[in-house]
Structure formats: C-alpha cells, structure tokens
C-alpha cells in the first residue's frame, strides 16, 4: 500500500514539474483560458474571435493549429494575451455536420477548442414556390424547388401570365393572364400547367388569392375610365362574384376618423386572407391626401362574408415607408402582416405597431412578401443587384443578431411575386 501511494505522488510531481499533459487533462487548467469553447459557426461569412489569456502568471508565448483544412485562423502564434480570428471555408465543405479541434499550446500548458458547424444540403430550405418571370421573353409562371433551386415552367403562353397563387391543397394555381386581351383569372393543375379561365369578361381582373378553405378567390378589378381598383370575391369556379367595396365607411383603429368609400382608393396589390378566412386585407389610400408618390401604406380590413360591413383602417406607415400599391401577406398565426415597404420588407402587428424591418438598409425596392406555412421564412422580390428583380428568402427569426437571407434566382430577366406551395 505504501509503495502504491509513493508511486502516485512521484507521478504527480513529475507532471507538475515537467509541465506535460497527464492523460487527457490540461496540466494547469486554471493558469490560462481559451474561449469561447466550443466555437459554433451558424452564419455564412461569420468570423469568431478566440481569446487566449493568462489567469495566473503571464503568457510568454502561444500558438494555435488545426488539422482540419477548413478551419482558417490568423494569427497562429503570438506573445502575451492574444486574439485569433477564426473562420471556416464553407465552399470547400460537403453537406454534413462537422466538429474538429483547434490545438492551443502555451508556455502555461495546452488545451483544445472545438469548432462546430453544419453545412446544409442545398440552400437549407425546404418546399416549393411559384413565381412570375420574364426570362423567356414574356411573363409566364414557373415553380422552383427552394432547396436545389431547380426550376420548371408551368405556363407557355405568348401573352403575359402573372401573379400566381396556390390553392390550399397545393395542387392548383390561380393566376392572371391577358390571353384574351384584358386580364382574366385562370386556374391550372400544378403538375400539368396550361390554364383555364374561371373569371373571364370585359373587365380587367388581376392579383388573385384563394381563401384558406379553397372555396373563394379574392382579386382586384379595374373599373371605369379611371381604372379604380375594386376588391371582388368569387367562388373558386367563378360562378358567383361579389363586389366588396360599396357604400360602407372606413374607420381607423387609431382615431375616430371615418372615411366614405368614395374617398378610399385601393392599391394595385394582391388581397391577403386571414388564416380563418373571415377577413381580407388590401392596401389603400384616401382623398384628401398626399400626392401619388407620397401616398402612405395603410391596410383596409374587409369582412369576407359581409360586402357592406364597415372597413377597419390599419395605419402601418409609422416610419415604415411603402405606398398604396404595397403587397401584403398575413402570417400563418394571423397576428402579423408583412409588406414590401420600399426599400425593405417590414413585419407589422395587425394592430398597426411596427415589429421590425427584417432586411438591411441597403436593400432595394423589395416587394410582394409571402410567408412560408411554418412562419419561419418570407419569400419576396428584390432589385438588390440594381439590374433586375430576383427572388429571395429571409428568415423571420434572428441568428446571431441578423435575419439570414438566401437568393433563389439570378436570371438576367425579372422574377417576381413568389408564393409558397402549401405543405
């Protein structure tokens, strides 16, 4: 027994005097620190600083190294307390989960720091969007797998097919087309393409959206010489059409002001249904009011089942920007609305309070946002390149203090008005 105790003491003394690592432990765990540990990369292009500092004594020297070639560091050595910029070479990495060590060697001892990241397959997104594109010489409807960015063409018309919208079952798309000379509302099977008119007359009808129960279509009709924008609701097969703007009043949520409908003007925007199908939201402006280039973005709330009920006017232009033609979309939980308030996409509470601008200030002419079914992403159109409009997707939650974005299209022609396919 005495021999065993003596041997343990000798081994411990050698470890302390020699400064070597015994087993997997760090010889002086409190003499210096290397943090953060682990280092986890979540955001493309992210740089994280590894701090090395003495807790006892002083750091005469230190160095860092990594066997994994995708871990990039600078500087790799120094004296005194140090900071190392760590980043990763995502372009060289296949999809998968990664966890590799950085070896930190100092005159006070040695330790390891783990670097972790996940490289998603494709964009990391799932699902499909439909959108309108001018890539083949005129406007047609296309669908894209948002993970691998593969695109298929759904319509092949010599006219202009615009503003697609999925029915709730995800198997049918409604859209507007001027195949007959003026714009009418069409439907088509997603997997077959083509198009059959369901609302076809001499009026100009655009921007259809389908009710959550799949039985109705809301759309904007241009009427009269002034092409006044009027909200209509029709059965999905076009058999019954109801004019929603009549002799009711528009009453603000934030004041006692009420406007007669002949002074309320709807914008050139797609109607947005509430998730329960009881309300329809459309951008509007009023007279007397500012000039056309200064008309504020506000939202009129219609009761979907009562074409004569007063409208609720939601004032959302509290420093947001946007105008009467702003396209909006209601969140899946029915509490928020996203709008393309130039130059950025904003999310706004339906009581009129601004939640957050979710795109950076250098965004340009962002428009037509649409929520994914889980509420985690918004697809939208943007002219961020300054050359043409493309389709982007932005998270509705922050990662490391920012809303992550993915560019889906980069065609030389304009791509716009995306909409998610229901899952």
C-alpha positions as CSV (number, residue, x, y, z in Angstrom):
1,X,0.0,0.0,0.0
2,X,2.8,2.4,0.9
3,X,4.5,1.6,-2.5
4,X,1.3,2.5,-4.4
5,X,0.9,5.8,-2.6
6,X,4.5,6.7,-3.2
7,X,4.2,5.9,-6.9
8,X,1.1,8.2,-7.2
9,X,3.0,11.0,-5.5
10,X,6.0,10.6,-7.8
11,X,3.9,10.6,-11.0
12,X,2.0,13.7,-9.8
13,X,5.3,15.5,-9.0
14,X,6.7,14.7,-12.5
15,X,3.5,16.1,-14.1
16,X,3.7,19.4,-12.1
17,X,7.4,20.0,-12.6
18,X,7.7,18.8,-16.2
19,X,4.6,20.6,-17.5
20,X,3.3,17.7,-19.6
21,X,-0.2,16.5,-20.1
22,X,-1.2,13.5,-18.0
23,X,-3.9,11.6,-19.7
24,X,-6.4,14.0,-21.4
25,X,-6.4,16.7,-18.7
26,X,-4.8,20.1,-19.0
27,X,-1.8,20.4,-16.6
28,X,-2.7,23.9,-15.4
29,X,-6.5,24.1,-16.0
30,X,-6.7,27.4,-14.2
31,X,-3.5,29.0,-15.4
32,X,-4.9,30.3,-18.8
33,X,-8.2,30.4,-20.7
34,X,-9.1,29.9,-24.3
35,X,-12.7,30.9,-25.1
36,X,-15.3,30.6,-26.5
37,X,-15.3,26.8,-26.4
38,X,-16.8,25.4,-28.4
39,X,-16.8,27.8,-31.3
40,X,-20.0,27.2,-33.3
41,X,-20.5,28.8,-36.8
42,X,-24.1,29.4,-37.7
43,X,-24.0,32.3,-40.2
44,X,-22.3,32.2,-43.6
45,X,-19.3,34.6,-43.6
46,X,-19.1,34.7,-39.9
47,X,-15.9,35.4,-38.1
48,X,-15.4,34.5,-34.4
49,X,-12.5,35.6,-32.2
50,X,-10.8,33.0,-30.0
51,X,-9.4,34.7,-26.9
52,X,-6.3,33.3,-25.2
53,X,-5.4,34.9,-21.9
54,X,-3.5,34.2,-18.7
55,X,-5.3,33.6,-15.4
56,X,-2.1,33.1,-13.4
57,X,1.4,34.3,-14.4
58,X,1.9,35.5,-17.9
59,X,1.8,34.1,-21.4
60,X,5.3,34.3,-22.8
61,X,4.2,32.5,-26.0
62,X,1.2,30.8,-27.6
63,X,0.3,29.1,-30.9
64,X,-2.8,27.6,-32.5
65,X,-3.1,24.8,-35.1
66,X,-5.8,22.7,-36.6
67,X,-5.6,19.5,-38.6
68,X,-8.9,20.3,-40.5
69,X,-8.1,22.4,-43.5
70,X,-11.5,24.1,-43.5
71,X,-10.6,25.8,-40.2
72,X,-8.8,29.1,-41.0
73,X,-7.1,31.2,-38.3
74,X,-5.0,34.3,-38.1
75,X,-2.6,35.0,-36.4
76,X,-1.5,31.5,-35.5
77,X,1.1,32.5,-32.8
78,X,2.0,35.4,-30.5
79,X,3.1,36.6,-27.1
80,X,1.1,37.8,-24.2
81,X,-2.7,37.6,-24.2
82,X,-3.9,37.0,-27.8
83,X,-7.0,37.0,-30.1
84,X,-7.3,34.7,-33.1
85,X,-9.7,35.4,-35.9
86,X,-11.4,32.1,-36.7
87,X,-13.5,31.4,-39.8
88,X,-14.3,28.5,-42.0
89,X,-14.0,27.7,-45.7
90,X,-17.6,26.8,-46.4
91,X,-17.0,26.5,-50.1
92,X,-14.7,23.5,-49.6
93,X,-17.1,21.6,-47.4
94,X,-19.7,19.0,-48.4
95,X,-23.1,18.9,-46.6
96,X,-22.9,17.4,-43.2
97,X,-22.1,18.1,-39.5
98,X,-18.6,19.0,-38.5
99,X,-16.7,19.0,-35.2
100,X,-12.9,19.4,-35.2
101,X,-10.3,20.6,-32.6
102,X,-8.0,23.6,-32.5
103,X,-4.9,22.8,-30.5
104,X,-3.8,25.7,-28.3
105,X,-0.2,25.5,-27.0
106,X,1.2,28.0,-24.5
107,X,4.1,28.2,-22.0
108,X,1.5,27.7,-19.3
109,X,0.0,24.5,-20.8
110,X,-2.0,23.0,-23.6
111,X,-5.7,22.7,-24.4
112,X,-8.1,22.2,-27.2
113,X,-11.0,24.2,-28.5
114,X,-13.8,22.5,-30.6
115,X,-15.0,24.1,-33.8
116,X,-18.5,23.1,-34.9
117,X,-20.7,23.8,-37.9
118,X,-23.4,22.2,-40.1
119,X,-23.3,22.6,-43.9
120,X,-26.9,22.2,-45.2
121,X,-27.9,20.3,-48.3
122,X,-28.6,22.9,-51.0
123,X,-29.9,26.1,-49.6
124,X,-31.1,24.5,-46.3
125,X,-34.7,25.4,-47.2
126,X,-37.5,23.0,-48.0
127,X,-40.6,23.3,-50.2
128,X,-41.6,25.0,-53.4
129,X,-42.5,28.4,-54.6
130,X,-44.3,29.6,-57.7
131,X,-43.4,32.9,-59.3
132,X,-43.8,35.0,-62.4
133,X,-40.8,35.5,-64.6
134,X,-39.9,37.4,-67.9
135,X,-36.9,35.1,-68.6
136,X,-38.4,33.7,-71.8
137,X,-39.4,37.0,-73.4
138,X,-42.8,37.5,-71.8
139,X,-44.4,36.8,-68.4
140,X,-45.0,33.2,-67.6
141,X,-45.5,31.1,-64.4
142,X,-42.6,29.0,-63.0
143,X,-42.1,26.7,-60.0
144,X,-38.9,26.3,-58.0
145,X,-37.6,23.7,-55.6
146,X,-36.2,26.1,-52.9
147,X,-33.6,23.6,-51.8
148,X,-31.8,22.8,-55.0
149,X,-33.1,25.8,-57.0
150,X,-34.3,23.7,-59.9
151,X,-37.0,25.5,-61.9
152,X,-39.8,24.1,-64.1
153,X,-42.0,26.2,-66.4
154,X,-45.7,25.9,-65.7
155,X,-47.2,28.1,-68.5
156,X,-46.1,28.6,-72.0
157,X,-48.2,31.5,-73.2
158,X,-47.4,34.1,-75.8
159,X,-49.4,36.5,-73.6
160,X,-48.5,37.6,-70.0
161,X,-49.3,35.2,-67.2
162,X,-48.7,36.9,-63.8
163,X,-49.3,36.8,-60.0
164,X,-49.6,33.1,-59.2
165,X,-51.2,31.8,-56.0
166,X,-51.6,28.2,-54.8
167,X,-54.9,26.8,-53.7
168,X,-54.7,25.4,-50.1
169,X,-54.4,21.8,-51.4
170,X,-51.2,22.8,-53.2
171,X,-52.4,21.1,-56.4
172,X,-53.9,24.1,-58.2
173,X,-52.6,27.5,-59.0
174,X,-54.7,30.6,-59.8
175,X,-53.1,33.4,-61.8
176,X,-54.0,36.4,-64.0
177,X,-53.4,36.4,-67.8
178,X,-54.2,38.7,-70.7
179,X,-54.5,35.9,-73.2
180,X,-57.9,37.3,-74.2
181,X,-56.7,40.9,-74.5
182,X,-57.5,42.0,-71.0
183,X,-56.5,40.3,-67.7
184,X,-58.8,37.4,-66.5
185,X,-58.4,34.9,-63.7
186,X,-57.2,31.4,-64.7
187,X,-56.6,28.1,-62.8
188,X,-54.3,25.2,-63.7
189,X,-53.1,22.0,-62.2
190,X,-49.6,22.4,-60.8
191,X,-48.2,19.3,-62.4
192,X,-50.0,19.8,-65.8
193,X,-49.6,23.6,-66.4
194,X,-51.7,25.3,-69.1
195,X,-54.6,27.3,-67.7
196,X,-58.4,27.5,-67.8
197,X,-60.3,30.8,-67.4
198,X,-62.7,30.9,-64.4
199,X,-63.4,34.7,-64.4
200,X,-63.4,35.9,-67.9
201,X,-65.3,39.1,-69.0
202,X,-64.5,42.5,-70.4
203,X,-63.2,43.8,-67.0
204,X,-59.5,43.8,-66.1
205,X,-59.0,41.3,-63.2
206,X,-55.7,40.8,-61.5
207,X,-53.8,39.5,-58.4
208,X,-56.0,36.5,-57.3
209,X,-55.7,34.9,-53.9
210,X,-57.5,31.8,-52.7
211,X,-59.4,31.6,-49.4
212,X,-57.9,29.2,-46.7
213,X,-60.9,26.8,-47.2
214,X,-60.3,26.8,-51.0
215,X,-63.8,27.8,-52.0
216,X,-63.3,31.5,-53.0
217,X,-61.0,33.8,-54.9
218,X,-60.3,37.4,-54.0
219,X,-59.0,39.7,-56.7
220,X,-58.6,43.3,-57.8
221,X,-60.7,44.6,-60.7
222,X,-60.0,47.8,-62.5
223,X,-63.2,49.7,-63.2
224,X,-64.2,52.7,-65.3
225,X,-62.1,55.2,-67.2
226,X,-60.0,56.0,-64.1
227,X,-59.4,52.2,-63.6
228,X,-60.4,52.4,-59.9
229,X,-59.2,49.3,-58.1
230,X,-62.1,47.4,-56.6
231,X,-61.9,44.2,-54.4
232,X,-64.1,41.3,-55.6
233,X,-64.7,37.9,-54.2
234,X,-65.8,35.0,-56.4
235,X,-66.4,31.3,-55.9
236,X,-63.5,29.2,-57.0
237,X,-65.1,28.2,-60.2
238,X,-66.2,31.8,-61.0
239,X,-69.9,31.1,-60.6
240,X,-70.7,33.9,-58.1
241,X,-68.9,37.3,-58.0
242,X,-69.4,39.8,-55.1
243,X,-68.3,43.4,-55.1
244,X,-66.7,44.2,-51.7
245,X,-66.3,48.0,-52.0
246,X,-69.8,49.5,-51.7
247,X,-71.3,52.3,-49.5
248,X,-69.7,51.3,-46.3
249,X,-67.3,53.5,-44.2
250,X,-63.6,53.0,-43.4
251,X,-62.9,53.6,-39.7
252,X,-59.4,53.9,-38.4
253,X,-58.1,51.8,-35.5
254,X,-56.1,54.7,-34.1
255,X,-58.6,57.6,-34.3
256,X,-62.3,58.5,-34.6
257,X,-61.9,59.5,-38.2
258,X,-64.2,57.7,-40.7
259,X,-64.0,57.9,-44.5
260,X,-66.7,57.3,-47.0
261,X,-65.8,54.7,-49.6
262,X,-65.8,57.2,-52.5
263,X,-62.7,58.7,-50.8
264,X,-61.0,55.4,-50.2
265,X,-58.8,54.0,-53.0
266,X,-57.4,50.5,-53.0
267,X,-53.9,49.8,-54.3
268,X,-52.6,47.6,-57.1
269,X,-51.9,44.8,-54.7
270,X,-52.9,41.2,-54.1
271,X,-55.6,40.7,-51.4
272,X,-54.4,38.9,-48.3
273,X,-56.8,36.5,-46.4
274,X,-56.7,36.0,-42.7
275,X,-55.9,32.3,-41.8
276,X,-59.5,31.7,-40.7
277,X,-60.9,33.2,-43.9
278,X,-63.0,35.8,-42.2
279,X,-61.0,38.9,-43.3
280,X,-59.3,40.2,-46.4
281,X,-56.6,42.8,-46.3
282,X,-55.8,45.3,-49.1
283,X,-53.5,48.3,-49.2
284,X,-55.3,51.7,-49.7
285,X,-55.0,55.5,-49.6
286,X,-57.6,58.2,-49.1
287,X,-58.5,61.6,-50.5
288,X,-57.7,64.3,-49.5
289,X,-54.2,63.0,-49.1
290,X,-50.7,63.3,-50.2
291,X,-49.6,63.2,-53.8
292,X,-49.4,59.8,-55.6
293,X,-45.7,59.5,-55.0
294,X,-46.2,60.1,-51.2
295,X,-49.3,58.0,-50.5
296,X,-48.8,56.2,-47.3
297,X,-49.0,52.4,-46.9
298,X,-52.2,51.6,-44.9
299,X,-54.3,48.4,-44.8
300,X,-58.0,48.1,-45.2
301,X,-59.6,45.1,-43.4
302,X,-62.7,43.8,-45.2
303,X,-65.1,41.3,-43.7
304,X,-65.1,38.5,-46.2
305,X,-68.7,37.4,-45.5
306,X,-70.3,40.9,-45.5
307,X,-69.7,43.2,-48.5
308,X,-71.5,46.0,-46.8
309,X,-69.7,46.0,-43.4
310,X,-67.6,49.0,-42.5
311,X,-63.9,48.5,-43.1
312,X,-61.2,48.7,-40.4
313,X,-58.3,51.0,-41.5
314,X,-55.0,49.9,-40.0
315,X,-52.3,52.7,-40.1
316,X,-49.0,51.0,-40.5
317,X,-46.9,53.8,-42.0
318,X,-45.1,54.8,-38.8
319,X,-41.7,55.3,-40.4
320,X,-42.0,52.2,-42.5
321,X,-42.3,53.6,-45.9
322,X,-44.3,52.0,-48.7
323,X,-47.2,53.2,-50.6
324,X,-50.8,52.4,-51.6
325,X,-49.6,49.6,-54.0
326,X,-47.7,47.7,-51.3
327,X,-48.4,43.9,-51.5
328,X,-49.0,42.3,-48.1
329,X,-49.4,38.8,-46.6
330,X,-50.8,37.7,-43.3
331,X,-48.7,35.5,-41.0
332,X,-49.9,31.9,-40.5
333,X,-50.8,32.7,-36.9
334,X,-52.9,35.7,-38.1
335,X,-51.2,38.2,-35.8
336,X,-48.9,40.0,-38.2
337,X,-48.7,41.2,-41.7
338,X,-45.6,41.5,-43.9
339,X,-45.4,44.3,-46.5
340,X,-42.9,45.4,-49.1
341,X,-42.4,48.9,-47.8
342,X,-39.7,50.2,-50.2
343,X,-36.9,49.8,-49.8
344,X,-37.4,46.9,-47.3
345,X,-39.7,44.2,-46.1
346,X,-41.3,45.0,-42.8
347,X,-43.3,42.9,-40.4
348,X,-46.2,44.8,-38.7
349,X,-48.6,43.8,-36.0
350,X,-52.2,43.8,-37.2
351,X,-52.9,46.4,-34.6
352,X,-50.7,48.8,-36.6
353,X,-47.5,48.5,-34.5
354,X,-44.2,48.1,-36.3
355,X,-42.5,44.8,-35.3
356,X,-39.2,45.0,-37.2
357,X,-37.6,45.8,-40.6
358,X,-36.2,42.4,-41.4
359,X,-33.9,43.4,-44.2
360,X,-30.8,45.7,-44.2
361,X,-31.0,49.3,-45.2
362,X,-29.1,48.6,-48.5
363,X,-32.0,46.5,-49.8
364,X,-33.6,48.0,-52.8
365,X,-37.3,48.0,-54.0
366,X,-38.3,44.9,-52.1
367,X,-41.8,43.7,-52.8
368,X,-44.5,41.1,-52.7
369,X,-43.6,39.2,-49.5
370,X,-45.2,35.8,-48.8
371,X,-45.0,33.7,-45.6
372,X,-44.0,30.1,-45.5
373,X,-46.6,27.8,-43.9
374,X,-44.5,27.5,-40.7
375,X,-44.0,31.2,-40.4
376,X,-40.2,30.8,-40.4
377,X,-39.4,32.4,-43.8
378,X,-40.7,35.1,-46.1
379,X,-40.1,34.9,-49.9
380,X,-40.0,38.2,-51.7
381,X,-38.8,40.0,-54.9
382,X,-35.9,42.4,-54.8
383,X,-33.9,44.6,-57.2
384,X,-30.9,44.3,-54.9
385,X,-28.4,44.0,-57.8
386,X,-29.7,47.1,-59.4
387,X,-30.1,45.2,-62.7
388,X,-33.3,43.2,-62.4
389,X,-35.7,41.8,-59.8
390,X,-34.8,38.4,-58.3
391,X,-36.5,36.1,-55.7
392,X,-35.0,35.9,-52.2
393,X,-36.0,34.3,-48.9
394,X,-35.4,35.8,-45.5
395,X,-35.8,34.2,-42.1
396,X,-38.3,35.7,-39.8
397,X,-36.1,35.0,-36.7
398,X,-32.7,36.2,-35.9
399,X,-29.5,34.2,-35.9
400,X,-26.6,35.9,-34.2
401,X,-28.4,39.2,-34.4
402,X,-29.3,39.1,-38.1
403,X,-32.0,37.8,-40.4
404,X,-30.4,35.3,-42.7
405,X,-31.2,35.5,-46.4
406,X,-30.8,33.2,-49.4
407,X,-31.0,34.4,-53.1
408,X,-33.0,31.9,-55.1
409,X,-33.0,33.3,-58.6
410,X,-30.3,35.2,-60.5
411,X,-31.7,35.1,-64.1
412,X,-31.0,38.2,-66.2
413,X,-34.7,38.9,-66.5
414,X,-37.2,39.9,-63.8
415,X,-38.5,37.3,-61.4
416,X,-41.3,38.5,-59.0
417,X,-44.4,37.8,-56.9
418,X,-43.3,34.5,-55.3
419,X,-45.8,32.4,-53.3
420,X,-45.2,29.2,-51.2
421,X,-46.8,25.9,-52.1
422,X,-48.8,24.6,-49.1
423,X,-47.2,21.6,-47.5
